[in-house]
Amino acid sequence: MQRKKQSGKHKLAHAVLAAIRLICLLLILLSSSLAKATDFGFTPGHVYGIWLNINQALIAFLQHSSLNSEQTALITALQPDEFTGKQPKDVYQQVEQVKRHLESIFERPAISYRPAWIDHYHTLQNTHPDSSIHPSSVFILSSQLLRVLVAEYINATQSRQPISAFYMDREISNQSPSDVFAQVDLFKRRLLQYQQFLAKEKHSERVYSEGQ
């Protein structure tokens, strides 16, 4: 009876070890291909389209912000610069910078939730930053920034204005990572200009209140 129990334990132990070996083998195989597996097929044209939406959402938000019409017009008039030779990793890094500015200005996290596989995917990006970053990763992060802007727009308009225009499915043909980078850079310059105007406004209010 004891021999049968021991035999059963040995079989169970061998089965567990076999399962562990199989899992380790799968992880090794997947680690090299996870970047491809999480590429949802988005192109620079898709990413360019979402950044058109993000810039549109910012302009719409500014029209309901505390800025005056002249300040809003100055920000709206900013145009994209021309860039060449940019890769998806360059765009991703620029979007990460914009994310930090956005979170600082609006005091809310850009990424409220993301599946666990994205954390593993980001680990791969740190390990292989040149090969594993592609338009899909940029699109995923960009969609989180759009969510923050739309939330601010809803607050500014007290939920009285439609938001469907900010979620238009756009795929602009013949766009390169450099073109996308230009749209992200345009948004960054607009956002920083908005931040400067806000700082001047707060300074003026402080001076006025101290003079009372």
C-alpha positions in Angstrom: 0.0 0.0 0.0 2.8 2.4 0.9 4.6 1.4 -2.3 1.5 2.3 -4.3 1.3 5.7 -2.5 5.0 6.4 -3.1 4.6 5.3 -6.8 1.7 7.7 -7.1 3.7 10.6 -5.6 6.6 9.9 -7.9 4.3 9.9 -10.9 2.7 13.2 -9.7 6.2 14.7 -9.2 7.3 13.7 -12.7 4.1 15.1 -14.2 4.6 18.4 -12.4 8.3 18.6 -13.5 7.2 17.8 -17.1 4.6 20.5 -17.0 7.2 23.0 -15.6 9.6 22.1 -18.4 6.8 22.5 -21.0 5.9 26.0 -19.6 9.6 27.0 -19.6 9.9 25.9 -23.2 6.8 27.8 -24.2 8.0 30.9 -22.5 11.4 30.7 -24.2 9.7 30.3 -27.6 7.1 33.0 -26.9 9.6 35.6 -25.6 11.2 35.8 -29.0 7.9 36.1 -30.9 5.7 38.0 -28.4 6.4 41.3 -30.1 5.0 39.9 -33.3 2.1 38.2 -31.5 1.0 41.5 -30.0 1.3 43.4 -33.3 -2.4 43.9 -34.1 -1.7 45.0 -37.6 -1.9 48.7 -37.1 0.0 50.7 -39.6 1.6 54.2 -39.4 -1.6 55.3 -41.2 -3.7 54.2 -38.2 -1.5 55.9 -35.7 -1.5 59.1 -37.8 -5.2 58.9 -37.8 -5.5 58.7 -34.0 -3.2 61.6 -33.6 -5.4 63.7 -35.9 -8.2 62.8 -33.5 -6.0 63.7 -30.5 -5.1 67.1 -31.9 -8.7 67.7 -32.8 -9.8 66.8 -29.2 -7.2 69.2 -27.8 -8.4 72.1 -30.0 -12.0 71.3 -29.0 -11.1 71.3 -25.4 -9.3 74.6 -25.6 -12.5 76.3 -26.9 -14.1 75.4 -23.6 -11.1 76.1 -21.4 -10.2 79.2 -19.4 -8.0 80.5 -22.3 -9.3 83.5 -24.3 -10.0 83.4 -28.0 -6.6 84.9 -28.9 -4.7 82.3 -26.9 -6.8 79.5 -28.4 -6.2 80.8 -31.9 -2.4 81.0 -31.4 -2.3 77.4 -30.3 -4.6 76.2 -33.1 -2.5 78.0 -35.7 0.6 75.9 -34.8 1.5 73.6 -37.7 3.4 70.3 -37.8 7.1 70.5 -38.5 8.8 68.2 -41.0 10.8 65.2 -39.8 12.7 62.4 -41.6 14.2 59.1 -40.7 12.0 58.4 -37.7 11.2 54.9 -36.5 8.3 53.5 -34.4 10.6 53.5 -31.4 11.2 57.3 -31.8 7.5 57.9 -32.0 6.9 55.7 -29.0 9.4 57.7 -26.9 7.9 60.9 -28.0 4.4 59.7 -27.0 5.8 58.6 -23.6 7.1 62.2 -23.1 3.7 63.6 -24.1 2.0 61.2 -21.7 4.1 62.6 -18.8 3.2 66.2 -19.7 -0.5 65.3 -20.1 -0.6 63.6 -16.7 1.1 66.6 -15.0 -1.2 69.2 -16.6 -4.5 67.4 -16.0 -3.4 65.6 -12.8 -4.8 62.3 -13.9 -3.1 59.0 -14.9 -3.1 58.4 -18.6 -3.1 54.6 -18.2 -5.8 53.5 -15.8 -5.8 49.8 -16.7 -4.0 47.6 -19.1 -3.9 43.8 -19.5 -1.0 41.8 -18.0 0.4 40.9 -21.4 1.2 44.6 -22.1 3.5 44.6 -19.1 5.3 41.6 -20.5 5.4 43.3 -23.8 6.9 46.5 -22.3 9.6 44.2 -20.8 10.4 43.0 -24.2 10.6 46.6 -25.4 13.2 47.4 -22.8 15.2 44.3 -23.7 14.9 44.7 -27.5 13.9 48.4 -27.9 14.7 48.6 -31.6 13.0 45.4 -32.8 9.9 45.0 -30.7 8.3 48.5 -31.0 6.0 48.7 -33.9 3.0 50.9 -34.8 0.6 48.8 -32.8 2.4 49.6 -29.5 2.3 53.3 -30.4 -1.4 53.0 -31.2 -2.2 51.3 -27.8 -0.4 54.0 -25.8 -1.9 56.8 -27.9 -5.4 55.6 -27.3 -4.9 56.0 -23.6 -3.9 59.7 -24.1 -7.0 60.2 -26.2 -9.1 58.8 -23.4 -7.6 61.4 -21.0 -8.3 64.3 -23.4 -11.9 63.2 -24.0 -12.5 62.9 -20.3 -11.3 66.5 -19.8 -13.4 67.7 -22.7 -16.5 66.0 -21.2 -15.8 67.8 -17.9 -15.3 71.2 -19.6 -18.5 70.9 -21.6 -20.5 69.3 -18.8 -21.3 66.4 -21.0 -23.3 68.6 -23.4 -21.2 68.1 -26.5 -20.8 64.9 -28.6 -17.5 63.1 -28.6 -18.0 60.7 -31.5 -15.8 62.8 -33.8 -12.8 62.1 -31.6 -13.2 58.4 -32.2 -13.3 58.3 -36.0 -11.6 55.3 -37.4 -9.0 56.9 -39.7 -6.3 55.2 -41.7 -4.5 57.8 -43.6 -2.6 56.2 -46.5 1.1 56.8 -47.4 2.1 57.9 -43.9 5.5 57.1 -42.4 6.7 57.1 -38.7 8.2 60.5 -39.5 4.7 61.8 -40.4 3.3 60.4 -37.2 6.2 61.9 -35.2 5.3 65.3 -36.6 1.7 65.0 -35.4 2.8 64.0 -31.9 5.4 66.8 -31.8 2.6 69.2 -32.9 0.4 68.1 -30.1 3.3 68.4 -27.6 4.0 72.0 -28.7 0.3 72.9 -28.4 0.1 71.2 -25.0 3.1 73.0 -23.7 1.8 76.3 -25.0 -1.4 75.7 -23.2 0.5 75.0 -20.0 2.4 78.3 -20.4 -0.8 80.3 -20.8 -2.2 78.5 -17.7 0.8 79.5 -15.7 0.5 83.1 -16.8 -3.2 83.1 -15.9 -2.5 81.7 -12.4 0.3 84.2 -11.9 -2.0 87.1 -12.8 -4.7 85.8 -10.5 -2.2 85.6 -7.7 -0.9 89.1 -8.2 -4.5 90.4 -8.3 -5.4 88.6 -5.1 -2.3 89.9 -3.3 -3.2 93.5 -4.4 -6.6 93.4 -2.9 
